């Protein structure tokens, strides 16, 4: 195994021959091409106020029936807007979307979900990359189109004292789901729920398109906050997060495409954005459905990791653009690409530009050996990545780590204009090929050599 480790303080070198083949001719044009192809939902003019159907914003009354009536009223009108006025609305059970509906939370409105598992029917979902039947996400839509969640209100999963207690109990069910994946057990037989401990997501859309989630604040999710599964043409903008529970990822696209994530203020107990594409055998069998054409721009990161690819990415992830984003608090890792030798698939055509990070453990981390897991039978391919104009205040561990496998090297990576003011370790490259670096400064920038005295 060839291992190259750089421990020096300053790196100033130029190897630009790969720049043209790795970076698109015009990143702005490529981004605009994706954004212009995303369709916003078209919602009919009909409106219904949940308080006129019996909902009370007193934080005590169960408003489940009123919200169900509002959704049915919109269905009968071929769509419309459900208005939630100021108040705290307790809902013991999920909101299930139909097509052509907007859920609009006015300023001062909060939807607070109950946490009795018996109130949540089993639905088709995915749990850490494996399709199965589990408790319904708190807001859920399957095979819907033209749907929106908007307004200045709050969606509260109320999980910190309830669902989160399942975290220590989930290991057996997590392993069972993965075993079903590896044995290709039919999805209809992968039934969890009563007697099992897999927490539901807060918001999930499956097999859906033309989705808008805008301006609302998301709090206290049982599991992942916004899970976009096998869906496309999605816009997430102006969101705010305060979700500090275990596994409270902000946004998880999985087998999904044509997505814009912009002007989001993340504050999560886990990854801010984690792009997925299925796990292991099941993911590889869905190679026709990679996660692709994703734009993340003008966002503020705070939480565990800023932008993550993987580790469940077996169907492939490609054509991702992250531009003009910054940290507003500590992050364990800024840019994090992770997979292992059980995943297979690929990660390619990723473009990170104009990113300002604060204090981190690691600034840029790419690994094909995540947690040292994997049988070695299905190493993933990581290639064709451009990272430019990235700054970081301090890395308590490493500025840059890139780690491939001897038989499947990480290749065609451009690192251009990367500045890390201080780092315990500068750069480690293991099993890589065609790594181009230009204007890399780790520590104090050294220019004129000292003279002999």
C-alpha angles and dihedrals in degrees: 000000000000114000126184118184124181116204099168125114103232131034119188113170140133127214104155104160091101095048096087096047095046102041122059117247090251119009092192090057092049091050093048090050090058096042094048090054094056113099120214116219120269110221124190119239097250114117133190128187113216092215089064088058095053104277116142122198093211096114090238110065116087103240097183094111093050093051091048090051091050092052091049091049090054091047091055090051091048089250143328145153125299108210120208110193126205113302142078113279119195114206118188099202139016133304108233114199128220122197125284096024133130121199105206121191113197121216109289094023120126129183110204118189127215119234107216104125090212089068092061117074122211115267138173108275142135129250117200092332101320122105114230145131115273142145110311118263109250091251112027142171128178122189094351132137137197097030131151142183110198145154141073096284133107132254108204122190092194089213106135094090099030126024093029089066086072092067094089090045100051103080097090093050093043090055091044091054091050092048089053088051093052093046093047093236108183110264092236088063094051095091120163128165124094110050092015131095111214108133118227125239120250099231124012135167119189128192088353139131143197096038127169126188110176140173099339122128118237121208142175103357122189091226133335111005105216116014117184106193124185089337137127145194097044133165123193115177142154093012123153126204137202100164113140105162126112112287093009095154112175102221127003116184110190124182084345135131146188097039132162119197111180143157092007122155105212124198107162139156089226138015118345094211120006116181112207137179110183133288131274118301095008093046094049090051088057096053088133088069109057122163104254148151097041125160123194113182143157093010132145115223128210128153137053101326130358107214120004132182111201151300087184100046105125095136090053138257122229145155099032122160124194114182141168098359132142142191120246095187145005120318127187089215132004106199111018126178113179135174139135141216094272095059106066114182124093145265113209147143097038121160123193118180141164099010125158117198130183124202115346140160091231125008101199120011127174118173136169089187102064110180088345088275128146143076094246093242098106112033114180124235117236114187149135102040128158121196115179139168098008122157129189131183098212141344114205090198117015140348097208131008124175117176127175135160126267090244095038111036126190103247146178098029123158119201108186128173099352117167124186112175094206137359136170089222124022112204137342122189118184124175096351135146132199099005110172119199130186130173097353113170120182113176121348115359108246118206122146113040118236117257127242112260 
